[in-house]
Amino acid sequence: MTGVKSIFEPESVVLIGSSRIREKVGMTSPKMFDGVIYNMNKFFVGKTYVVDLEGNKGVKSIDELPKIPEMAVIMLPPNLAIEQAKICAQNGVKALVLLIGGCMVAQYQELLRLRKKFGIRILGPNTIMGVINTINGLNTIFHRDVMPLKGDIAVVSQSGGVGACLLDLACCQEIGVSKFAFVGDKIDIDDVDLLGYLSQDENTKVICLYMEGLKRGREFIEVAREIVRTKPILVIKGGVTREAARRAMSHTASLVGSDVIFDAAFKKAGVIRVDDIEQLLNSAVVLSKQPRLSGDNIAIISNVGGPAILAADAIVKNGLKLATLSEKTRLTIEKRFRGIEAVNPIDLIADARKERYSIALEAVLSDPNVDGVMVINMLKSCFFEPEDALVIAEIADKHEDKPVVDVPAGGEDFISVQKVLRKTRIPVYNLPEKAAEAMGTLRIHNKKRKPRDSDLV
């Protein structure tokens, strides 16, 4: 893991590029070079060196540096990139991040020879954006000032485009991230290596993967099965259809196979497979913030009737059940608030404010028949105010063994409540269907978190 650790936790980094060269077709350009220099100087707490082949941005050669850096980020056309990779390996650099594309087979082979001869670890080629570590500020993204908040969700993406989408959503929705890795062609460092590193990373609680192909399937299963005992792994598999699989082979040099085989591998590994990018992040957030869902019984507390009915449907569709509330819970709520029928889903009526939510949520979370709660609090058509939502976090903190999710259904209502709850442990969703899906993922992880040894054939 030493070389992989150097990708995320180097003490020093050299950025190797050109202030002049611009590929006719390709990412190499002064714009990319300048952007990475800017972000590294702004965010990275370690030492950043710059090698510019023209000498305008820094020295012309790694030999001119006062010390040999632990990691090198190379942003050059393939021929020049291979030359610089060779110089780095010969000088004792431990790891390379190759923000390059368009490599030929012979160039892949040359990189692999460097790996074998010198022990240097290689991320890429074709990573496009490289790595982010929010803990030490490592940031090889070329878009300036793009840095997600610190958090405990790690993202590994084989595709730069999918990874960029996940990064943009994380920044937009203020989702905390620990690590980001854009792995590209995976000629050396791959999913298995990164899972091994992230399994030991104390800043990571949830691991998200986007993959198009997998070279070390058996090892992936073995490593993942151990990790999911303590950390959930979520995965999106690209190239499911025959047409998409053909494109994936040329996109990131992926080795693709039957989706049935991948699905079986994921199940054996205890990995949770999701369908799309939004579900990946929604599931990651609830897994990082909430306790495990130990049973199927969910209660719904709402200030509107229609969305509560949709929520009930969604709960059942995601393999869960509507909890049957105890007589004690029913009487506690109905005696306090005349006119409210405490039957799941509980409709607190449109004039409900924080006091009504507080009493109802306390009663429901105290009910032994309830394993988790979905709270719906719409603003439009109701008297509920965004600040009232803080009471949901306060009551939920008294019942740390039961997950709670919040649904201020809509657009503007969602944004208003999300701002209030963003520093709490309550995940916020804009639709009850998304919240139900997330709770379903919680339940799935609880069932998979301790796979049996006999499952591994």
C-alpha positions in Angstrom: 0.0 0.0 0.0 3.0 2.3 0.2 2.8 3.4 -3.4 -0.9 3.8 -3.3 -0.7 5.9 -0.1 1.7 8.1 -2.0 -1.1 8.9 -4.4 -3.2 10.4 -1.7 -0.8 11.3 1.1 2.5 12.6 -0.4 4.6 15.0 1.5 5.7 16.6 -1.8 4.4 16.7 -5.3 5.9 17.8 -8.6 3.7 19.0 -11.4 5.2 18.3 -14.8 3.8 20.0 -17.9 4.4 22.7 -20.5 3.4 26.4 -20.6 3.5 26.2 -24.4 2.4 22.8 -25.8 -1.2 22.4 -26.8 -2.5 19.2 -28.4 -4.6 19.6 -31.5 -6.8 16.8 -30.1 -6.3 16.1 -26.4 -6.2 17.7 -23.0 -2.6 18.8 -22.8 -2.6 22.6 -22.7 -1.3 25.5 -20.7 -4.8 25.9 -19.4 -4.7 22.4 -17.7 -1.2 23.0 -16.5 -2.0 26.4 -15.0 -5.2 25.1 -13.4 -3.5 22.3 -11.6 -0.7 24.6 -10.4 -3.3 27.0 -9.1 -5.3 24.4 -7.1 -2.2 22.7 -5.7 -0.7 26.0 -4.5 -4.1 27.0 -3.0 -5.2 23.8 -1.2 -2.3 21.4 -0.7 -0.6 21.6 2.7 2.6 19.8 1.5 5.3 21.0 -0.8 4.5 21.6 -4.5 7.2 21.8 -7.2 6.7 22.7 -10.8 8.7 21.4 -13.8 7.8 23.4 -17.0 9.6 22.1 -20.1 9.9 25.7 -21.2 11.0 26.9 -17.8 8.4 29.7 -17.6 6.4 28.3 -14.6 9.3 26.5 -12.8 12.5 24.6 -13.5 13.0 22.7 -16.7 13.9 19.3 -15.2 13.3 17.3 -12.1 17.1 17.2 -11.6 17.0 20.9 -10.7 14.7 20.4 -7.7 16.1 20.7 -4.2 14.7 17.2 -3.4 13.0 14.4 -5.1 9.2 14.6 -4.6 7.2 11.6 -3.5 4.6 11.9 -6.3 4.6 13.4 -9.8 1.6 14.6 -11.8 2.3 14.6 -15.6 0.4 16.7 -18.1 2.0 16.2 -21.5 1.4 14.4 -24.8 2.1 10.7 -24.6 5.7 10.7 -26.0 6.9 13.4 -23.7 4.9 12.0 -20.8 6.7 8.6 -21.1 10.1 10.4 -21.1 9.2 12.3 -18.0 7.8 9.2 -16.3 11.1 7.4 -17.0 13.1 10.3 -15.4 10.8 10.3 -12.4 11.2 6.5 -11.9 14.9 6.6 -12.3 15.1 9.4 -9.7 13.1 7.6 -7.0 9.6 9.1 -7.3 7.2 6.7 -5.7 4.0 7.4 -7.6 2.8 8.9 -10.9 -0.6 10.4 -11.7 -0.9 10.6 -15.5 -3.4 13.3 -16.7 -2.9 12.2 -20.3 -4.8 10.3 -22.9 -4.2 8.8 -26.4 -1.5 6.3 -25.3 -0.6 3.5 -27.7 0.0 -0.1 -26.7 3.8 0.3 -26.8 3.5 3.2 -24.4 1.4 1.2 -22.0 4.1 -1.5 -22.1 6.8 1.0 -21.4 5.0 2.3 -18.4 4.5 -1.2 -17.1 8.3 -1.9 -17.5 8.9 1.2 -15.3 6.5 -0.2 -12.8 8.3 -3.6 -12.7 11.8 -2.2 -12.7 11.6 0.6 -10.3 8.5 -0.2 -8.2 6.8 3.1 -9.1 3.0 3.0 -8.8 0.9 4.5 -11.6 -2.6 6.0 -11.7 -3.9 6.2 -15.2 -3.2 7.0 -18.0 -6.4 8.8 -19.0 -7.3 9.8 -15.5 -8.1 13.4 -16.7 -8.4 14.9 -13.2 -6.4 12.6 -11.0 -7.0 12.7 -7.2 -8.4 14.8 -4.4 -7.8 14.4 -0.7 -9.8 16.9 1.2 -7.8 16.2 4.4 -4.5 17.4 3.2 -5.8 19.6 0.3 -4.3 17.5 -2.5 -6.1 18.6 -5.6 -5.0 17.8 -9.2 -8.3 19.1 -10.8 -7.6 21.6 -13.5 -10.8 23.6 -12.9 -9.9 26.3 -10.5 -11.3 26.5 -7.0 -13.2 23.1 -7.3 -12.8 21.5 -3.9 -15.6 19.5 -2.1 -16.2 19.8 1.6 -14.4 17.5 4.0 -16.4 14.4 4.8 -16.3 10.6 4.9 -17.4 9.5 1.5 -14.8 8.3 -1.0 -15.4 8.2 -4.7 -13.5 6.1 -7.3 -14.4 6.6 -10.9 -13.0 4.9 -14.0 -14.6 7.7 -16.1 -13.5 11.3 -15.9 -16.9 12.4 -17.0 -18.9 10.4 -14.5 -16.4 11.4 -11.8 -16.8 15.0 -12.8 -20.6 14.7 -12.5 -20.2 13.2 -9.0 -17.8 15.9 -8.0 -20.0 18.6 -9.2 -23.0 17.2 -7.4 -21.0 16.8 -4.2 -19.9 20.4 -4.4 -23.4 21.7 -5.3 -25.2 19.8 -2.6 -22.4 20.3 0.0 -21.8 16.5 0.4 -18.7 15.8 2.4 -16.0 13.9 0.7 -12.8 12.2 2.0 -11.1 11.1 -1.3 -11.7 11.3 -5.0 -9.8 9.1 -7.5 -10.2 9.2 -11.3 -8.5 5.9 -12.3 -8.8 6.0 -16.1 -7.2 3.0 -17.9 -6.0 1.3 -14.7 -2.8 -0.2 -16.1 -1.4 -0.4 -12.6 -3.4 1.0 -9.7 -7.0 -0.3 -9.9 -10.2 -0.8 -7.9 -8.6 -3.6 -5.8 -5.6 -1.4 -4.8 -7.8 1.6 -4.0 -10.3 -0.5 -1.9 -7.3 -1.8 0.1 -6.2 1.7 0.8 -9.6 3.1 1.6 -10.4 0.2 3.9 -7.6 1.4 6.2 -8.4 5.1 5.8 -9.9 6.4 9.0 -11.5 9.4 7.2 -13.6 7.2 4.9 -16.9 5.5 6.1 -18.5 4.8 2.7 -16.9 3.9 -0.7 -18.5 4.7 -4.0 -17.4 3.1 -7.3 -18.1 3.7 -10.9 -16.5 1.0 -13.1 -16.8 -0.1 -16.7 -14.5 -3.1 -16.5 -12.7 -5.3 -13.9 -9.4 -7.1 -14.4 -8.9 -8.8 -11.0 -12.4 -10.1 -10.3 -11.5 -12.8 -7.8 -9.4 -10.4 -5.7 -12.1 -7.7 -5.9 -14.6 -10.1 -4.4 -12.2 -11.2 -1.6 -11.2 -7.7 -0.7 -14.7 -6.2 -0.9 -16.2 -9.0 1.3 -13.8 -8.0 4.1 -14.4 -4.3 3.7 -18.2 -4.5 3.8 -18.1 -5.9 7.3 -17.3 -2.4 8.4 -17.7 0.0 5.4 -20.4 -0.2 2.8 -19.4 -0.2 -0.9 -21.7 1.2 -3.5 -21.2 0.6 -7.2 -22.5 1.7 -10.6 -21.5 -0.5 -13.5 -21.3 1.2 -16.9 -21.5 -0.8 -20.1 -24.5 -2.9 -19.1 -25.9 -3.1 -22.7 -24.0 -4.7 -25.6 -23.8 -1.3 -27.4 -22.5 0.5 -24.3 -20.0 -2.2 -23.5 -18.5 -1.9 -27.0 -18.0 1.8 -26.4 -16.5 1.2 -22.9 -13.8 -0.9 -24.5 -12.5 2.0 -26.5 -13.3 4.6 -23.9 -11.1 3.5 -21.0 -9.5 0.4 -22.4 -11.9 -1.6 -20.2 -12.1 -5.4 -20.1 -15.9 -5.8 -20.1 -18.0 -9.0 -19.7 -21.5 -10.2 -19.2 -23.5 -8.1 -16.9 -24.8 -11.2 -15.3 -21.3 -12.1 -14.3 -20.6 -8.7 -12.8 -23.9 -8.8 -10.9 -23.1 -12.2 -9.5 -19.6 -10.9 -8.5 -21.1 -7.8 -6.8 -23.6 -10.0 -4.8 -20.9 -12.4 -3.7 -18.7 -9.5 -2.6 -21.5 -7.9 -0.6 -21.4 -4.8 -2.7 -24.6 -2.8 -3.1 -25.3 -2.1 -6.8 -27.2 1.1 -7.6 -28.7 2.2 -10.9 -27.6 5.8 -11.4 -25.4 8.7 -10.1 -28.1 10.3 -8.0 -29.0 7.1 -6.2 -25.3 6.5 -5.6 -24.9 9.8 -3.8 -28.2 9.6 -2.0 -27.3 6.2 -0.7 -23.8 7.2 0.3 -25.1 10.2 2.3 -27.6 8.1 4.4 -25.0 5.4 4.9 -22.4 8.0 6.1 -24.8 9.8 8.5 -27.2 7.3 9.8 -27.1 4.1 12.0 -27.8 0.8 10.5 -31.5 -0.1 9.9 -31.9 -3.2 12.0 -35.4 -4.1 10.8 -37.9 -3.4 8.0 -40.5 -1.4 9.9 -40.7 2.2 8.9 -42.9 5.0 10.3 -43.9 8.1 8.3 -44.6 11.4 9.9 -46.0 14.1 7.6 -47.8 17.5 7.5 -49.4 16.6 4.2 -51.5 13.6 3.1 -50.7 12.9 -0.6 -46.9 12.8 -0.3 -47.3 10.6 2.8 -49.3 8.1 0.7 -46.6 8.2 -2.0 -44.0 7.6 0.7 -45.9 4.6 1.9 -45.9 3.1 -1.6 -42.2 3.8 -2.0 -41.3 2.2 1.3 -43.0 -1.1 0.3 -41.5 -1.0 -3.2 -38.0 -0.8 -1.6 -38.6 -4.0 0.3 -39.5 -2.4 3.6 -42.8 -2.3 5.6 -45.0 0.2 7.3 -44.6 -0.1 11.0 -47.7 -0.9 13.1 -47.6 1.7 15.9 -48.1 0.5 19.5 -51.2 1.5 21.5 -49.0 3.6 23.7 -47.6 5.6 20.8 -51.1 6.1 19.4 -52.5 7.4 22.7 -49.5 9.7 23.3 -50.1 11.5 20.1 -53.9 11.5 20.0 -54.4 12.7 23.5 -52.0 15.6 23.0 -53.4 16.6 19.6 -57.1 16.2 19.2 -58.2 15.6 15.6 -55.1 13.7 14.6 -55.3 10.0 14.0 -52.0 8.4 14.9 -52.1 5.7 12.2 -49.0 5.1 10.1 -48.5 7.3 8.0 -49.2 9.9 10.6 -50.7 13.1 9.2 -49.9 15.9 11.6 -52.1 18.4 9.5 -50.8 21.4 7.5 -50.5 23.7 10.5 -48.0 21.5 12.3 -44.9 23.3 13.6 -41.9 22.1 15.6 -43.7 21.3 18.8 -46.1 18.9 17.1 -43.2 17.3 15.1 -41.2 17.0 18.3 -43.8 15.2 20.3 -44.8 12.9 17.5 -41.2 12.0 16.5 -40.2 11.3 20.1 -43.2 9.0 20.5 -42.6 7.1 17.3 -38.8 6.7 17.8 -39.5 5.3 21.3 -41.9 2.7 19.9 -40.2 -0.8 19.8 -42.3 -1.6 16.7 -40.5 1.1 14.7 -37.0 0.6 13.2 -36.7 3.9 11.3 -38.6 7.0 10.4 -39.2 9.2 7.3 -40.3 12.7 8.2 -42.1 14.8 5.5 -42.3 18.6 6.1 -43.5 20.7 3.3 -43.4 24.4 3.5 -45.7 25.5 0.7 -49.4 24.9 1.6 -48.3 24.5 5.2 -47.3 26.6 8.2 -44.0 24.8 8.7 -40.9 27.0 8.6 -37.3 25.9 7.7 -35.9 26.5 11.2 -38.6 24.1 12.6 -36.6 21.3 11.0 -33.9 21.6 13.6 -36.2 19.8 16.1 -36.0 16.7 13.9 -32.2 16.5 14.4 -32.6 17.2 18.1 -35.0 14.3 18.7 -33.2 12.0 16.4 -30.0 12.5 18.4 -31.7 11.1 21.4 -32.3 7.9 19.5 -29.0 7.2 17.8 -29.8 3.6 17.1 -32.7 4.4 14.7 -32.2 6.1 11.3 -34.2 9.2 10.4 -34.5 10.9 7.0 -36.2 14.1 6.1 -38.2 15.0 3.0 -39.1 18.7 2.4 -40.7 17.7 -0.9 -40.2 20.0 -3.8 -37.5 22.4 -5.1 -37.3 25.6 -3.1 -38.6 24.0 0.0 -35.9 21.3 -0.2 -33.1 23.9 -0.6 -34.4 25.9 2.4 -34.6 23.0 4.8 -31.3 21.4 3.5 -29.5 24.6 4.5 -30.9 24.4 8.0 -30.0 20.7 8.4 -26.7 20.5 6.5 -24.5 20.4 9.6 -26.7 17.8 11.3 -26.7 14.0 10.8 -30.1 14.1 9.1 -30.1 13.3 5.3 -32.5 15.5 3.3 -34.2 14.4 0.1 -36.5 16.3 -2.2 -38.9 13.4 -2.9 -40.2 10.6 -0.7 -39.3 8.1 -3.3 -35.6 9.0 -3.0 -35.7 8.9 0.8 -37.4 5.4 0.7 -34.7 4.2 -1.8 -32.0 5.4 0.6 -33.6 3.7 3.6 -33.8 0.5 1.5 -30.1 0.8 0.9 -29.5 1.1 4.7 -31.4 -2.1 5.2 -29.5 -3.9 2.4 -26.2 -2.9 4.0 -27.2 -4.2 7.4 -28.0 -7.6 5.9 -24.7 -7.7 4.0 -22.3 -6.2 6.6 -21.3 -9.7 7.9 -21.2 -12.1 5.0 -20.6 -15.7 5.8 -17.3 -17.3 4.9 -19.2 -20.2 3.4 -20.5 -17.8 0.7 -17.1 -17.6 -0.9 -16.6 -20.5 -3.3 
